[in-house]
Amino acid sequence: MNAFEAMAAVIAQRRAEPMEGSYTCYLFEKGLDKILKKVGEECAETIIAAKNGDKAELVGEINDVFYHMMVMMEVCGVSLEDVTREMDVRAEKIGNLKQFHVSDHNT
């Protein structure tokens, strides 16, 4: 079991068997709007950490994003398998560069 699978298992367990004092349970109790707010906040903090160039801070913020995304996934019924299956499909694509429309601004 990798770290993502282990975290998904803990999150699912907290949902099935709430534990007093658990931050994950707090998020489930507050609902999807609170979880989505946290996902957005953590994404913004990740951007700032990347801009600041502090690798340790960036790694921490990325982990916060992953955690909150996984809580969101649990609520929305999206599994790690769903995500990795889609990732595998996308990895198989060759020549996936999107063509951009070029406008002639001189006319």
C-alpha angles and dihedrals in degrees: 000000000000126000093265092052091047092051092047089052092051091047092050091047092051089052093049095040110026115212122206112246094019115139089208090056089048089056092049090049092051092048141220097315091059091045092050091048089054092048089054094046093049092048090054091048089050091054091050092048090051091049091049091054095227104141096192091051091046093051090051093049092047088054090051090052092049092049095049092044089053091051088051090049091053092052092045095047095245115141131204086245090058091052096044091047090055090045089054090051091051092047089059093058115105123199092016094160108130116232112236123215110244115212124202102225092184095073 
